Amino acid sequence: MSERVTVKVLLLVGDQAEIVADVADPADPVRYPAQVIAEEAGVSVRELAGMRLTAEVGPSDRLAGWRVA
């Protein structure tokens, strides 16, 4: 069973979303394809900035299985 974590979308940069852990002092943002996140979460790409989501931690600590928190 994979672990789910809560994250925040800081902003959109082109077709990428900058993602950080939803904690008081997050690490540097990591970019993921905004379209993939939006499709999995069931929202539009334009809604992503500022949104809190959950995701599964996969191999090499990559996130997938995006859902609205």
N, C-alpha and C positions, 0 to 999 in steps of 0.2 A: 504494500500500500504506500503510495507516495504522499509526501507532506504537502499541505496547502498553506500558502502564505498570503498575507494581505499586502498589497502594493498600492502605490499611487502613481498616476500618470502625471508627470510634471508638465510636459508640453509636447507639441508635435513639431518635428523638424522634417520638412518634406514629407516623405511617406513613412517616416519612422516615429515611434512614440518613445519618449524618454521615461523609463520606469525606475522608481526607487522603492525600497522597503518602506512600509507605512509605520515608521518608528520615529522617535524624537531626533535622532542623529543618524540619518541614513547614509549609506556608502554612496560612492559616485553613481550617477545614473547609467543604466544600460539600455541600449536601443533595441527595439523589437519592431517588426512590421506592423504598422498601425491597422492596416486592412485585416490582417489575421486576427488581431486582438478584437477589433470591432465585430467581426463575423462571429467569433466564438462567444463573445459577451452579449450579442444580440442588440448592439447599439450602432449608431452611425459613427464614422471616424471623427466627424466634427464635435461629437459629444465627449470624446475621450479626455481632452485636456482637463486636469483637475479631478478626474474620476478616481474613486477607490475601487479596486478589483481584488479578486483572489485568483491565484494560479497554482498549479501543481509544479513542484520542483522535480525536474527530470535529470537525465544524465548530464554530467558536467555542469550541474546547477542551472541549466537553462529552464526557463518557465514556459508553461503551456497550459491548455485547458482553462482559458480565461473566463471569469464570471464576474458579474457586478457584485460588489460586496454588500 
